[in-house]
Every structure is written in C-alpha cells, then in structure tokens.
Amino acid sequence: MGSVSGPEFSGILMPAEDVGAAKIGITKQFLQEAWVYHERYSATPYFRWLIEQATKGRLAREPSIVLDIGSGSGNSVLPLLDLFPKARVVATDLSENLLAILRDHLGADSEKRSRVSLVCLDATSADYVEGAVDLVVGAAVLHHLLDPAECVRRACHALSPNGTAIFFEPFEAGNAILRLAYERILARNADGSIVPLSGAATHTLRALIQDYVVRAGSDKSAPIFRDLDDKWLFTHAFFKGVIAPLGGYDLEIEPINLSDDCFTRQTLTNLRLSLGLSEEAVMRALPEWAWNILRETDAAISDELKKDLPIEARITISRTA
Ligand SMILES: C[S@@+](CC[C@H](N)C(=O)[O-])C[C@H]1O[C@@H](n2cnc3c(N)ncnc32)[C@H](O)[C@@H]1O
C-alpha cells in the first residue's frame, strides 16, 4: 500500500498502483471544492439514524471490520465508530480532499482515530481481500459511479460469511413520480391565470426534471457522465441483475423516508438544497396551488404503492454462505 503524496494528505493511504492515476467520473465538487461540499451536506445525525435502522438486531454478529465505501468527509464513518465501538473502520473514497477533512475531524479523538484507516481508492477497481469484512456501508455513493455494478460485486467479494452490505441510494420509480408532478406544475404555470412561480422556482423545477431525465435508465456510455457527479437513479431490476448471478447472497430493497406525504416532503428537501433556503423559508418557494398539486400527487398514490415506488431505498445484501 502506498500513500497520497503531499503533506496536506498525510495519513491517507492509497493502493500503490493508483498513485498518480487519473480520477475518472468525479468532478471538482468532491475534489478541489471538498470543503464547500462538506459544509453543505454534512448530516451525521441523519446517517446515524439510517445506519442504526439498517443494522440494529439485523447483523449476524458484531462487526470487527467495517468497510465504508465513498466515505466523503464522514457522514457514515462517524456513526459507525459510535455504533460499533469495537470495530475497525476502513474509510475509503476517491477524493483525498474529503478524506483529509475526515482525518482532521477525527484528529482530536485519538481513540476513534486509532480505529480508522483512510484509503484513497476507486471503488470500481478496489482489490479487497476476499471474505475480510463483516459489514460494508455505502451511503449515497453508488449513484455517483460510472460502474456501480462492479462496485457492488467487489463489495460482495469482500464480505465474510454471513456478512452484510448496506447501501442507501436514490431510485427511479419515486423520482419519476416527482418528475411528472413538476411537469404538471410547470404546465399549469404556463397557462398564466394563476399566481406565477418565481423565476428561481421555475429554474429549479426545470433543472430537477432535466436531472431525472438524464439519470433514468442504465446506459451511462455517453461522455457527459464522466463530467456529471449524479449519474444514476436505480431500479429493483438493476440490483437483482447484479446479485442473482453471484449466487450465495440475499437481496432486500426497502424504501426509506416513507410517509403519506413523501412526494411533498421530498420537494421541500429538493427546494431547500437547490435554493439554499431555511426550513421556514422553503414553504414560500412555491405558491399554494403548486403545493396542492404535490398534495394531490401524494393522495393519488396509496401507502401500499408508495412502498413499490421508492424515492430513496436501503439496499441490503447478505452473504448466505
Ligand atoms: C454523495 S457523496 C457521499 C459521501 C458520504 N458517504 C456521505 O454520506 O456524506 C459520494 C462520495 O463518493 C465518492 N466517489 C465518487 N466516485 C468514487 C469512486 N469511483 N470510488 C470511490 N469513491 C467515489 C465521492 O468522492 C464522494 O465522497
């Protein structure tokens, strides 16, 4: 194992063969602008809740080695260290810049720092030791990869017998419903007889629709995907197609953040993040008639069907043998 060169990256390991290699499929958002990303998307309590739900009473044994894939600045690594106080956590990411933020954050806590290895690697070519890891966690990482299937296969290879891999990812089904609702809002806005959307809201809804269109489907061969961070919206069929041929693994996919108003709530989150608004201000980002369209969308889909149409889902892969 080599290490990332430069004093600012001290303590960050890197497979010797990757030293100096070009980073494909990742942009400055995660590299040179890592601090901006970290400050905007830091949400450790939320990821702690997700990981606790996913693991409590569900693991075959207390993990001694945890592999965290696409760790970023630590949203999932920090809760893993708390939830599994005897475990060693291998935090990996293609961005040494984000790993350096995580390293500095851990710096003051020597107990936790001593249980973490920081490794800069590409999750689609990582050469993990077979059967070495009891728990794999990938929080919002697969949809950024050019070849997420390869990442999942490698993670499965790393799992010990009865080990578990957990990923949290966006799904096409629920986002397709959001896309249709946003298209309905924009069409209604265009008829001109109502309180109009603001320019910023119109722009954001158009951008979200465009994003859903680009990320739908599984053909990512177009050059644009090399310069786009958000590449995928997943389907159940995608994960079945990866796991079934491996043999010896069980697959479970469950929606997260399910509620009777999940499409309205997701829109609040989308607008808050896109427009940089506070929780209080975001309700004013759309006129009442537009919120009503979202409420109608939520009301039109039963709680049962919502389970089949996740906006985001937890993917659990268990090694059975
Ligand atoms: C949305 S962030 C998630 C980070 C962290 N898990 C969290 O929840 O905050 C996606 C992460 O995937 C990393 N990433 C992108 N492409 C990668 C690759 N090929 N191999 C490993 N990590 C990658 C990015 O650098 C980024 O840190």
PDBQT file of the ligand as one rigid body, heavy atoms in Angstrom, charges set to zero:
ROOT
HETATM    1  C1  LIG A 401     -22.646  11.897  -2.105  1.00  0.00    +0.000 C 
HETATM    2  S1  LIG A 401     -21.026  11.643  -1.567  1.00  0.00    +0.000 S 
HETATM    3  C2  LIG A 401     -21.333  10.640  -0.150  1.00  0.00    +0.000 C 
HETATM    4  C3  LIG A 401     -20.271  10.763   0.876  1.00  0.00    +0.000 C 
HETATM    5  C4  LIG A 401     -20.598  10.122   2.234  1.00  0.00    +0.000 C 
HETATM    6  N1  LIG A 401     -20.839   8.694   2.124  1.00  0.00    +0.000 N 
HETATM    7  C5  LIG A 401     -21.771  10.818   2.851  1.00  0.00    +0.000 C 
HETATM    8  O1  LIG A 401     -22.788  10.160   3.052  1.00  0.00    +0.000 OA
HETATM    9  O2  LIG A 401     -21.697  12.004   3.091  1.00  0.00    +0.000 OA
HETATM   10  C6  LIG A 401     -20.356  10.493  -2.721  1.00  0.00    +0.000 C 
HETATM   11  C7  LIG A 401     -18.916  10.148  -2.451  1.00  0.00    +0.000 C 
HETATM   12  O3  LIG A 401     -18.478   9.194  -3.418  1.00  0.00    +0.000 OA
HETATM   13  C8  LIG A 401     -17.125   9.466  -3.712  1.00  0.00    +0.000 C 
HETATM   14  N2  LIG A 401     -16.788   8.823  -5.002  1.00  0.00    +0.000 N 
HETATM   15  C9  LIG A 401     -17.131   9.211  -6.234  1.00  0.00    +0.000 A 
HETATM   16  N3  LIG A 401     -16.645   8.344  -7.147  1.00  0.00    +0.000 NA
HETATM   17  C10 LIG A 401     -15.974   7.386  -6.451  1.00  0.00    +0.000 A 
HETATM   18  C11 LIG A 401     -15.247   6.226  -6.816  1.00  0.00    +0.000 A 
HETATM   19  N4  LIG A 401     -15.119   5.858  -8.091  1.00  0.00    +0.000 N 
HETATM   20  N5  LIG A 401     -14.691   5.476  -5.835  1.00  0.00    +0.000 NA
HETATM   21  C12 LIG A 401     -14.813   5.827  -4.531  1.00  0.00    +0.000 A 
HETATM   22  N6  LIG A 401     -15.481   6.930  -4.125  1.00  0.00    +0.000 NA
HETATM   23  C13 LIG A 401     -16.065   7.694  -5.070  1.00  0.00    +0.000 A 
HETATM   24  C14 LIG A 401     -17.066  10.974  -3.746  1.00  0.00    +0.000 C 
HETATM   25  O4  LIG A 401     -15.768  11.473  -3.631  1.00  0.00    +0.000 OA
HETATM   26  C15 LIG A 401     -17.962  11.327  -2.563  1.00  0.00    +0.000 C 
HETATM   27  O5  LIG A 401     -17.246  11.425  -1.378  1.00  0.00    +0.000 OA
ENDROOT
TORSDOF 0
